[in-house]
Amino acid sequence: MNDIRHAGNDPVLMVGFLGPILLIVLTRYGFPMAAQWLEASYSFDLTVYGHFAAVLLIVTIPMLLGMMTGLLMLDERDENVISYYAVTPLMKRGYISYRLTLPTILSALLTTMFILSVGLTKFYWGIGLVLVLLAFEAPWFALLVAAFAANKVEGLALYKIGALLFIAGPIVVFFVPDVWLWVGVWIPTYWPALVFSTGTSGHSFASLIYFSIGFLYHVAILFTVIRLFIKRMD
């Protein structure tokens, strides 16, 4: 309840909270209208890029949730609220667990809602692998901001840089020539985009291999930023 009140008093946090829902609604109704208009006006078939649009838009959901959580954690760190949590039965470990669990669950629910609602791609078992990787991205993005930013202004600046990083992953997968795909392996969103692309192309075994690599990479990033955040708290 305190998180909801806090987000309601801050327009930036409100964007992170309501942004994914607005994105789902706009994509569900806006993409078909844009496709029809482009087809009628310029004979341009936007539906050919439906899979790319689905991946590009869906990765913004954990990004927005991570931003909201990271800014909340910055406020609590600046106000020394985390020190008060540390002496309660919740303790620091419980506080971090809560802060990471909430965006993870919301990311899983909202990305699933996106896939089921917007109609840009069909839901099949491989999409579940993509959703697992995306669920990991919300907590690490939150801690990335909270661990490196000294205040909310720096946090917003890091968010803008991180947004470019999130968007770069799907762009590399869908538009960079195969011989240059290796340049995207260090971008976290590259892996869910690659799993999605190979899965929808019918390469199920390759999709599982890429998921396994991406999963280990996401876990490594998450543990790294957790350690950095704990060190920053201390």
Rosetta blueprint (number, residue, H / E / L):
1 M L
2 N H
3 D H
4 I H
5 R H
6 H H
7 A H
8 G H
9 N L
10 D L
11 P H
12 V H
13 L H
14 M H
15 V H
16 G H
17 F H
18 L H
19 G H
20 P H
21 I H
22 L H
23 L H
24 I H
25 V H
26 L H
27 T H
28 R H
29 Y H
30 G H
31 F H
32 P H
33 M H
34 A H
35 A H
36 Q H
37 W H
38 L H
39 E H
40 A H
41 S H
42 Y H
43 S L
44 F L
45 D L
46 L H
47 T H
48 V H
49 Y H
50 G H
51 H H
52 F H
53 A H
54 A H
55 V H
56 L H
57 L H
58 I H
59 V L
60 T H
61 I H
62 P H
63 M H
64 L H
65 L H
66 G H
67 M H
68 M H
69 T H
70 G H
71 L H
72 L H
73 M H
74 L H
75 D H
76 E H
77 R H
78 D H
79 E L
80 N L
81 V H
82 I H
83 S H
84 Y H
85 Y H
86 A H
87 V L
88 T L
89 P L
90 L L
91 M H
92 K H
93 R H
94 G H
95 Y H
96 I H
97 S H
98 Y H
99 R H
100 L H
101 T H
102 L H
103 P H
104 T H
105 I H
106 L H
107 S H
108 A H
109 L H
110 L H
111 T H
112 T H
113 M H
114 F H
115 I H
116 L H
117 S H
118 V H
119 G L
120 L L
121 T L
122 K L
123 F L
124 Y L
125 W H
126 G H
127 I H
128 G H
129 L H
130 V H
131 L H
132 V H
133 L H
134 L H
135 A H
136 F H
137 E H
138 A H
139 P H
140 W H
141 F H
142 A H
143 L H
144 L H
145 V H
146 A H
147 A H
148 F H
149 A L
150 A L
151 N L
152 K H
153 V H
154 E H
155 G H
156 L H
157 A H
158 L H
159 Y H
160 K H
161 I H
162 G H
163 A H
164 L H
165 L H
166 F H
167 I H
168 A H
169 G H
170 P H
171 I H
172 V H
173 V H
174 F H
175 F H
176 V L
177 P L
178 D H
179 V H
180 W H
181 L H
182 W H
183 V H
184 G H
185 V L
186 W L
187 I L
188 P L
189 T L
190 Y H
191 W H
192 P H
193 A H
194 L H
195 V H
196 F H
197 S H
198 T H
199 G H
200 T H
201 S L
202 G L
203 H L
204 S H
205 F H
206 A H
207 S H
208 L H
209 I H
210 Y H
211 F H
212 S H
213 I H
214 G H
215 F H
216 L H
217 Y H
218 H H
219 V H
220 A H
221 I H
222 L H
223 F H
224 T H
225 V H
226 I H
227 R H
228 L H
229 F H
230 I H
231 K H
232 R H
233 M H
234 D L
